């Protein structure tokens, strides 16, 4: 979404993770997506790609936020919330965990605090969208899609409104087209 926002054209290569192309592994041996290659520069972390894109073009000042507050959200999201998301999304991989406990932990750690932040603002760090919203949005989207009926019943009105606004945004819809799997 940040590449689209910044107006950066890329050659999109859809990767089948169970059959990673050798060229991808040569560029980024860790074998995860996304990977952005610009000349000799290889970026293989979403945040790095977002930061690079905003350095190229940032028409609405998405980068103009309290970076300390943003980093706190990112650490919470990319660390313990990501673990809970994986446990919630793939219960068969975690048969020893109670799904209700996982859900409650995710609500307490991330969903409720986000709802509280969004209750007084349109976006996570104020009334203007910034990169932090775009960084966290995909994780909340994934979480909401695991059990949509259960998510709909959660008392998180501000978070649900924020999620809906992103899902209906021109930016999101501009990038959500299917691509054929790329083969070396």
Order of alpha helices (4+ residues) and beta strands (2+ residues): alpha-alpha-beta-beta-alpha-alpha-alpha-alpha-alpha-alpha-alpha-alpha-alpha
